[in-house]
């Protein structure tokens, strides 16, 4: 877990320990014999710091999956550095190794616009149907294709590494972006990642609105054929509030129970709550949340903090202490 705070500042201090002002995110490291692959889920202001603390090099990242175009999930610095704008001196491979970024159209358009303001333009644009892909070369290694931005839709399925399957789950999230008026800014993707070797599947979702009507039917149908063992769920708002378009804690846990009853989640799934704002962390709110937890027979890890390491294997999901 590299970033477990929320977009809002976190003020609450518990004893001598304060909750850091980090944003949602995680890193998935996959080992296949002598090879290692890295996936970054959301890249925000503090992601590079989180990777540094975790002793993970930026060049370890092969894929970046971005849920939506809010700046607590999407930051310009990584993409500009990748092309040669103030690259990290300590990581000599960073500007040599290509990375692929997947996200909805608002994410791709936002990154392209940010790079264009610094006079970085794609050398190639490919379009297959209505799905676009932008390709950039490094200014340090001009012949190397170093950054690929790929637009995906809900339901898109990719197999980027041996034995790894990623499905993009489209959920509603009412937010404003430069592209919202064109219909591109009302979705926040979730990522369903399945590992054939460990026979484990997990879901990463954050900033998602309630599922109702035809949207709910599509959402539940997205998990057909999967059995989720681990849920990493962004929960910035613990309880229903007017004017805030996120699923509440109760509704999220009910949704997981529904998936469990439908055979789409394991009998004992683990639920990690992240993206927590200050409204979550006051003692009276935590107490109320634990009352909700008791209603559901789920193993809930709360609150998730930076540095928590989770190992997925065939026998058991293991939670390890952080650095």
C-alpha positions in Angstrom: 0.0 0.0 0.0 1.7 3.2 -1.2 -0.8 6.0 -0.3 -3.7 5.4 2.0 -5.0 8.9 2.8 -7.6 10.9 0.9 -7.9 14.0 -1.2 -8.9 16.0 1.9 -6.3 16.8 4.6 -6.2 14.4 7.5 -6.1 16.2 10.8 -6.8 13.7 13.5 -3.8 12.7 15.6 -3.9 9.5 17.6 -1.5 9.8 20.5 2.0 10.6 19.1 1.1 9.2 15.6 -0.6 11.2 13.0 -2.2 9.9 9.8 -0.2 11.0 6.8 -1.7 13.1 4.0 -1.3 10.5 1.4 -3.6 9.6 -1.5 -5.0 6.3 -2.7 -2.8 3.8 -4.4 -0.9 0.5 -4.3 1.8 -1.3 -6.1 1.5 -4.9 -7.4 4.8 -6.7 -7.8 4.5 -10.0 -9.7 7.3 -12.6 -9.6 7.7 -15.2 -12.3 10.8 -17.3 -11.8 13.7 -14.8 -12.4 11.4 -12.1 -13.8 9.6 -9.4 -12.0 6.7 -7.1 -13.2 5.3 -4.0 -11.6 1.8 -2.5 -11.7 1.1 0.9 -10.2 -2.6 1.6 -9.3 -3.2 5.3 -9.5 -0.3 7.8 -9.6 -0.7 10.8 -7.4 1.4 13.6 -5.8 2.9 11.3 -3.1 3.3 8.1 -5.1 7.0 8.6 -5.9 7.7 9.2 -2.2 5.7 6.1 -1.3 7.7 4.1 -3.7 11.0 5.5 -2.3 10.0 4.6 1.2 9.0 1.1 0.1 12.4 0.8 -1.7 10.7 0.2 -5.0 12.4 1.8 -8.0 10.3 3.8 -10.5 11.8 1.7 -13.2 10.2 -1.4 -11.6 6.9 -0.1 -12.9 5.7 -1.6 -16.2 2.1 -0.6 -16.1 0.2 2.3 -14.6 -3.6 1.9 -14.1 -5.5 5.1 -13.4 -9.0 5.1 -12.1 -10.0 8.6 -13.1 -8.7 12.1 -13.8 -8.9 13.7 -10.3 -5.4 14.9 -9.3 -5.4 12.8 -6.1 -5.3 9.8 -8.5 -3.4 11.3 -11.5 -0.3 13.5 -11.3 1.7 15.1 -14.1 5.2 14.6 -12.6 5.7 10.9 -13.3 4.8 11.2 -17.0 6.9 14.3 -17.7 9.9 12.7 -15.8 9.5 9.6 -17.9 10.0 11.6 -21.1 13.1 13.3 -19.6 11.9 16.3 -17.7 13.9 16.2 -14.4 14.3 12.4 -14.3 15.4 10.8 -11.0 19.2 10.6 -11.0 19.2 7.6 -8.7 17.3 5.4 -11.2 19.3 5.2 -14.5 16.8 2.8 -16.1 13.8 5.0 -15.6 14.0 6.8 -19.0 15.1 3.7 -20.8 12.2 1.3 -19.9 8.8 1.8 -21.6 5.7 2.0 -19.5 2.1 1.6 -20.6 -0.7 3.6 -19.0 -4.3 2.5 -19.1 -7.3 4.5 -18.2 -10.7 6.0 -19.4 -10.6 8.6 -22.1 -10.6 11.5 -19.6 -7.4 10.2 -18.1 -5.6 9.8 -21.5 -6.8 13.2 -22.7 -5.7 14.9 -19.4 -2.2 13.4 -19.6 -1.8 14.4 -23.2 -2.9 18.0 -22.5 -0.6 18.2 -19.5 2.4 17.0 -21.6 1.5 19.4 -24.5 1.7 22.4 -22.2 5.4 21.4 -21.7 5.8 20.9 -25.4 5.8 17.1 -25.3 3.7 15.7 -28.2 3.1 12.1 -29.2 5.1 11.0 -32.2 2.3 8.5 -33.1 -1.4 8.1 -32.5 -3.1 4.9 -33.2 -6.9 4.4 -33.3 -8.6 1.0 -33.4 -12.4 1.6 -33.6 -13.0 4.3 -31.0 -10.1 3.4 -28.7 -7.0 5.6 -29.0 -3.4 5.1 -28.1 -0.8 7.8 -27.9 2.9 7.0 -28.1 5.8 9.2 -26.8 9.5 9.0 -27.2 12.0 9.9 -24.5 13.9 13.2 -25.1 17.0 11.5 -23.5 16.8 8.4 -25.7 15.0 9.8 -28.8 14.6 6.5 -30.6 13.0 4.7 -27.7 9.2 4.4 -27.4 9.0 5.2 -23.7 5.4 6.1 -22.8 2.2 4.6 -24.2 -1.2 6.0 -23.2 -4.0 3.6 -23.9 -7.7 4.4 -23.6 -9.8 1.5 -22.4 -13.5 1.0 -21.8 -15.4 -0.8 -19.1 -15.2 -4.6 -19.7 -11.8 -4.3 -21.5 -9.7 -7.4 -20.8 -5.9 -7.4 -21.1 -3.2 -10.0 -20.3 0.0 -8.0 -19.9 2.2 -10.6 -18.2 2.3 -14.4 -18.2 -0.6 -15.7 -16.1 -2.0 -12.2 -15.2 -5.4 -11.0 -16.4 -6.8 -7.5 -15.8 -10.4 -6.5 -16.4 -11.5 -2.9 -16.3 -14.7 -2.3 -14.3 -16.7 0.8 -15.1 -18.4 2.5 -12.2 -20.3 5.8 -11.9 -18.5 8.7 -10.2 -20.0 12.1 -10.5 -17.0 14.4 -10.8 -16.1 17.4 -13.0 -13.2 17.3 -15.4 -12.3 19.2 -18.5 -14.0 16.4 -20.5 -17.1 15.9 -18.3 -19.3 17.9 -20.7 -18.3 15.4 -23.5 -19.4 12.5 -21.3 -15.9 11.3 -20.5 -15.7 12.5 -16.9 -18.5 10.5 -15.1 -16.7 7.2 -14.6 -14.1 5.9 -12.2 -12.7 2.5 -13.2 -12.0 -0.4 -11.0 -9.3 -3.0 -11.7 -10.0 -6.7 -11.4 -6.6 -8.5 -11.3 -6.4 -12.3 -11.5 -3.2 -14.3 -11.0 -3.4 -17.8 -12.5 -0.3 -19.0 -10.6 -1.6 -18.2 -7.1 -5.2 -18.7 -8.1 -6.1 -15.4 -6.4 -8.2 -12.4 -7.6 -8.5 -9.0 -6.2 -10.4 -5.8 -6.9 -9.2 -2.3 -6.5 -11.9 0.4 -6.6 -12.0 3.9 -5.3 -14.4 6.9 -5.7 -17.3 5.0 -7.0 -21.0 6.0 -6.8 -23.9 3.9 -5.7 -25.1 1.2 -8.1 -28.7 1.5 -9.1 -30.9 0.4 -12.0 -29.3 -0.7 -15.2 -25.9 0.4 -13.9 -26.1 -2.0 -11.0 -27.0 -4.8 -13.3 -24.0 -4.1 -15.5 -21.7 -3.7 -12.4 -22.7 -7.0 -10.9 -22.5 -8.8 -14.2 -18.9 -7.5 -14.7 -17.7 -10.1 -12.1 -19.2 -13.1 -13.8 -16.6 -15.9 -14.0 -14.4 -14.5 -11.2 -14.2 -15.2 -7.5 -12.7 -12.3 -5.6 -10.4 -13.0 -2.6 -9.3 -9.5 -1.7 -11.1 -6.1 -2.0 -9.1 -2.8 -1.8 -11.9 -0.2 -1.6 -11.5 3.5 -1.5 -13.9 4.9 1.2 -13.4 8.7 1.5 -16.9 9.1 3.0 -17.9 6.6 5.8 -21.6 7.3 5.9 -24.2 8.7 3.5 -24.0 12.5 3.1 -26.0 14.8 0.9 -24.1 16.1 -2.1 -21.3 13.6 -1.9 -21.4 11.0 -4.7 -19.6 8.0 -3.2 -20.9 4.7 -2.0 -21.2 4.6 1.8 -19.5 2.1 4.0 -22.8 0.1 4.6 -23.6 0.0 0.9 -20.1 -1.1 0.0 -20.1 -4.0 2.5 -23.6 -5.0 1.3 -22.3 -5.1 -2.3 -19.5 -7.4 -1.2 -22.0 -9.7 0.6 -24.1 -9.8 -2.6 -21.1 -10.9 -4.6 -20.3 -13.5 -1.9 -23.8 -14.9 -2.1 -23.7 -15.0 -5.9 -20.5 -17.0 -5.8 -18.5 -14.1 -7.2 -16.4 -13.7 -4.0 -14.7 -16.3 -1.8 -16.3 -17.4 1.4 -13.9 -15.4 3.5 -12.9 -12.4 1.5 -10.6 -9.8 3.0 -11.7 -6.1 2.7 -9.1 -3.3 3.0 -10.5 0.2 3.4 -8.3 3.0 2.1 -8.6 6.6 0.7 -9.7 7.7 4.2 -10.5 11.4 4.9 -10.4 13.1 8.3 -14.2 12.4 8.7 -13.2 8.7 8.9 -10.6 9.0 11.6 -12.3 10.8 14.4 -12.9 8.3 17.4 -16.7 8.6 17.3 -16.8 7.7 13.6 -14.4 4.8 14.0 -16.6 3.5 16.8 -19.7 3.8 14.6 -17.9 2.1 11.7 -17.0 -0.9 13.9 -20.7 -1.3 14.7 -21.3 -1.6 11.0 -18.4 -4.1 10.6 -20.1 -6.4 13.2 -23.1 -6.8 10.9 -21.0 -8.4 8.2 -19.0 -11.6 8.4 -16.0 -10.1 6.6 -12.4 -9.8 7.6 -11.8 -6.0 7.5 -8.4 -4.4 7.7 -9.0 -0.8 8.8 -7.4 1.7 8.5 -4.9 0.7 5.9 -1.7 2.6 6.4 1.3 3.2 4.1 3.8 0.3 4.1 1.4 -2.5 4.7 2.5 -5.4 2.6 0.1 -8.1 1.4 1.3 -11.4 0.0 -1.1 -13.4 -2.2 -0.4 -17.2 -2.4 -2.4 -20.4 -2.8 -2.6 -21.1 0.9 -3.4 -17.8 2.6 -3.4 -14.0 2.1 -0.8 -12.7 4.4 -0.6 -9.2 5.9 2.9 -8.1 6.7 4.0 -5.0 8.7 5.3 -2.0 6.8 8.6 -0.3 6.9 
